[in-house]
Amino acid sequence: MNANDSAPRVVVGVDGSPSSYAALRWAARHAERIGGVVEAVGAWEPPSHFGWSAPVVDPTFDRELAERRFADELHTVLGDDCRAEVRQTMVMGDPSDVLLDASRGAEVLVVGTHGHGGFTRALLGSVSIHCAQHADCPVVIVRA
């Protein structure tokens, strides 16, 4: 069991957009202040979800690649000076649902104002609005 398992959780949605990077930096600073842990969450959906059909491939390939890129992205945004513990999770599913599920029991959910990348099917701001309306914890919406 990790010593920080009882630490407050600061859940943040990261999708590759400038506002999600700002949200990630805000979440890391907040977690440092409260002695919490950052849970950086990315959502992905297979191309077939959008009605696009492709040849059948190993279903874990895209996930493994996405997880490696996500880890690199987090490190690039936060750098080596981040003092908060950062855990990463990539989940297949609708971004709003993924973030709401991840934020259950969290101290706070942090999202950017407008997203893209892994959240491409969402209208601008729709994920942050949905999370603000339905989360069980406080929600912070960060501008780029």
C-alpha positions as a LaTeX table, in Angstrom:
\begin{tabular}{lrrr}
\hline
Residue & $x$ (\AA) & $y$ (\AA) & $z$ (\AA) \\
\hline
Met1 & 0.00 & 0.00 & 0.00 \\
Asn2 & 1.31 & 3.40 & $-0.99$ \\
Ala3 & 1.84 & 5.91 & 1.82 \\
Asn4 & $-0.16$ & 8.46 & $-0.17$ \\
Asp5 & $-3.25$ & 6.25 & $-0.56$ \\
Ser6 & $-5.00$ & 8.31 & 2.10 \\
Ala7 & $-3.80$ & 11.65 & 0.67 \\
Pro8 & $-6.41$ & 13.97 & $-0.87$ \\
Arg9 & $-6.88$ & 13.26 & $-4.57$ \\
Val10 & $-6.76$ & 16.07 & $-7.11$ \\
Val11 & $-8.20$ & 14.64 & $-10.32$ \\
Val12 & $-7.39$ & 16.49 & $-13.55$ \\
Gly13 & $-8.48$ & 15.86 & $-17.12$ \\
Val14 & $-5.68$ & 16.09 & $-19.68$ \\
Asp15 & $-6.43$ & 15.96 & $-23.40$ \\
Gly16 & $-3.50$ & 17.70 & $-25.09$ \\
Ser17 & $-5.13$ & 21.14 & $-25.21$ \\
Pro18 & $-3.49$ & 24.28 & $-23.79$ \\
Ser19 & $-6.27$ & 24.67 & $-21.22$ \\
Ser20 & $-5.82$ & 21.07 & $-20.03$ \\
Tyr21 & $-2.09$ & 21.75 & $-19.58$ \\
Ala22 & $-2.96$ & 24.83 & $-17.51$ \\
Ala23 & $-5.37$ & 22.65 & $-15.50$ \\
Leu24 & $-2.60$ & 20.08 & $-14.94$ \\
Arg25 & $-0.19$ & 22.73 & $-13.66$ \\
Trp26 & $-2.93$ & 24.15 & $-11.39$ \\
Ala27 & $-3.71$ & 20.67 & $-10.07$ \\
Ala28 & $-0.04$ & 20.00 & $-9.31$ \\
Arg29 & 0.36 & 23.28 & $-7.41$ \\
His30 & $-2.85$ & 22.64 & $-5.47$ \\
Ala31 & $-1.83$ & 19.08 & $-4.61$ \\
Glu32 & 1.52 & 20.37 & $-3.31$ \\
Arg33 & $-0.28$ & 22.88 & $-1.07$ \\
Ile34 & $-2.69$ & 20.37 & 0.45 \\
Gly35 & $-0.35$ & 17.38 & 0.57 \\
Gly36 & $-2.39$ & 15.63 & $-2.08$ \\
Val37 & $-1.83$ & 13.39 & $-5.06$ \\
Val38 & $-2.55$ & 14.37 & $-8.66$ \\
Glu39 & $-4.51$ & 11.85 & $-10.69$ \\
Ala40 & $-4.08$ & 12.86 & $-14.32$ \\
Val41 & $-6.83$ & 11.26 & $-16.39$ \\
Gly42 & $-6.99$ & 10.90 & $-20.14$ \\
Ala43 & $-9.91$ & 9.43 & $-22.07$ \\
Trp44 & $-9.76$ & 7.76 & $-25.43$ \\
Glu45 & $-12.31$ & 6.25 & $-27.75$ \\
Pro46 & $-11.63$ & 3.78 & $-30.56$ \\
Pro47 & $-12.09$ & 5.09 & $-34.14$ \\
Ser48 & $-15.07$ & 2.75 & $-34.58$ \\
His49 & $-16.91$ & 4.84 & $-31.97$ \\
Phe50 & $-17.05$ & 7.68 & $-34.49$ \\
Gly51 & $-18.39$ & 5.46 & $-37.29$ \\
Trp52 & $-14.97$ & 5.06 & $-38.91$ \\
Ser53 & $-14.04$ & 1.51 & $-39.73$ \\
Ala54 & $-10.49$ & 0.23 & $-39.96$ \\
Pro55 & $-8.88$ & $-3.18$ & $-40.31$ \\
Val56 & $-8.86$ & $-5.20$ & $-37.12$ \\
Val57 & $-5.60$ & $-4.73$ & $-35.21$ \\
Asp58 & $-4.30$ & $-5.62$ & $-31.78$ \\
Pro59 & $-6.68$ & $-3.65$ & $-29.50$ \\
Thr60 & $-3.93$ & $-3.01$ & $-26.94$ \\
Phe61 & $-1.59$ & $-1.33$ & $-29.44$ \\
Asp62 & $-3.34$ & 2.03 & $-29.50$ \\
Arg63 & $-3.78$ & 2.00 & $-25.74$ \\
Glu64 & $-0.11$ & 1.25 & $-25.10$ \\
Leu65 & 0.96 & 3.99 & $-27.48$ \\
Ala66 & $-1.52$ & 6.42 & $-25.93$ \\
Glu67 & $-0.26$ & 5.63 & $-22.42$ \\
Arg68 & 3.38 & 6.22 & $-23.44$ \\
Arg69 & 2.49 & 9.50 & $-25.12$ \\
Phe70 & 0.39 & 10.51 & $-22.12$ \\
Ala71 & 3.30 & 9.89 & $-19.73$ \\
Asp72 & 5.62 & 11.93 & $-21.96$ \\
Glu73 & 3.02 & 14.70 & $-22.18$ \\
Leu74 & 2.65 & 14.89 & $-18.39$ \\
His75 & 6.41 & 15.04 & $-17.91$ \\
Thr76 & 6.79 & 17.72 & $-20.58$ \\
Val77 & 4.10 & 19.91 & $-18.99$ \\
Leu78 & 5.17 & 19.46 & $-15.36$ \\
Gly79 & 8.91 & 19.03 & $-15.82$ \\
Asp80 & 11.29 & 17.62 & $-13.25$ \\
Asp81 & 10.48 & 20.22 & $-10.59$ \\
Cys82 & 6.98 & 18.98 & $-9.77$ \\
Arg83 & 6.92 & 18.01 & $-6.11$ \\
Ala84 & 3.46 & 16.43 & $-6.09$ \\
Glu85 & 3.02 & 12.74 & $-6.73$ \\
Val86 & 1.39 & 12.31 & $-10.14$ \\
Arg87 & $-0.49$ & 9.18 & $-11.09$ \\
Gln88 & $-1.70$ & 8.69 & $-14.63$ \\
Thr89 & $-4.72$ & 6.84 & $-15.95$ \\
Met90 & $-5.92$ & 6.34 & $-19.50$ \\
Val91 & $-9.50$ & 5.12 & $-19.75$ \\
Met92 & $-11.53$ & 4.17 & $-22.80$ \\
Gly93 & $-14.85$ & 5.99 & $-22.75$ \\
Asp94 & $-16.69$ & 9.25 & $-23.00$ \\
Pro95 & $-14.48$ & 11.97 & $-21.45$ \\
Ser96 & $-17.25$ & 13.41 & $-19.27$ \\
Asp97 & $-18.18$ & 10.01 & $-17.86$ \\
Val98 & $-14.53$ & 9.04 & $-17.37$ \\
Leu99 & $-13.77$ & 12.22 & $-15.41$ \\
Leu100 & $-16.91$ & 11.99 & $-13.30$ \\
Asp101 & $-16.13$ & 8.37 & $-12.41$ \\
Ala102 & $-12.50$ & 9.20 & $-11.60$ \\
Ser103 & $-13.48$ & 12.15 & $-9.40$ \\
Arg104 & $-15.73$ & 10.20 & $-7.04$ \\
Gly105 & $-14.33$ & 10.74 & $-3.56$ \\
Ala106 & $-11.78$ & 13.29 & $-4.79$ \\
Glu107 & $-10.94$ & 16.57 & $-3.09$ \\
Val108 & $-11.45$ & 18.41 & $-6.38$ \\
Leu109 & $-11.83$ & 17.81 & $-10.13$ \\
Val110 & $-9.82$ & 20.16 & $-12.36$ \\
Val111 & $-10.60$ & 20.61 & $-16.06$ \\
Gly112 & $-9.69$ & 23.05 & $-18.80$ \\
Thr113 & $-12.21$ & 25.38 & $-20.41$ \\
His114 & $-11.88$ & 24.02 & $-23.93$ \\
Gly115 & $-10.41$ & 20.73 & $-25.01$ \\
His116 & $-9.28$ & 18.76 & $-27.99$ \\
Gly117 & $-7.00$ & 15.79 & $-28.58$ \\
Gly118 & $-8.51$ & 12.79 & $-26.78$ \\
Phe119 & $-11.75$ & 14.69 & $-26.29$ \\
Thr120 & $-12.22$ & 15.61 & $-29.98$ \\
Arg121 & $-15.87$ & 14.65 & $-30.24$ \\
Ala122 & $-16.90$ & 17.02 & $-27.48$ \\
Leu123 & $-18.13$ & 20.48 & $-28.34$ \\
Leu124 & $-15.93$ & 23.25 & $-27.01$ \\
Gly125 & $-16.42$ & 23.43 & $-23.29$ \\
Ser126 & $-19.03$ & 20.69 & $-23.11$ \\
Val127 & $-16.89$ & 18.39 & $-20.96$ \\
Ser128 & $-16.11$ & 21.10 & $-18.42$ \\
Ile129 & $-19.76$ & 22.20 & $-18.30$ \\
His130 & $-21.00$ & 18.62 & $-17.86$ \\
Cys131 & $-18.46$ & 17.97 & $-15.10$ \\
Ala132 & $-19.36$ & 21.20 & $-13.30$ \\
Gln133 & $-23.02$ & 20.23 & $-13.36$ \\
His134 & $-22.68$ & 16.59 & $-12.31$ \\
Ala135 & $-19.52$ & 16.05 & $-10.23$ \\
Asp136 & $-19.82$ & 14.90 & $-6.62$ \\
Cys137 & $-16.87$ & 17.12 & $-5.63$ \\
Pro138 & $-15.88$ & 20.75 & $-6.25$ \\
Val139 & $-14.84$ & 21.49 & $-9.84$ \\
Val140 & $-12.20$ & 24.01 & $-10.88$ \\
Ile141 & $-12.26$ & 25.13 & $-14.51$ \\
Val142 & $-8.95$ & 26.58 & $-15.66$ \\
Arg143 & $-8.38$ & 28.82 & $-18.68$ \\
Ala144 & $-5.27$ & 28.45 & $-20.82$ \\
\hline
\end{tabular}
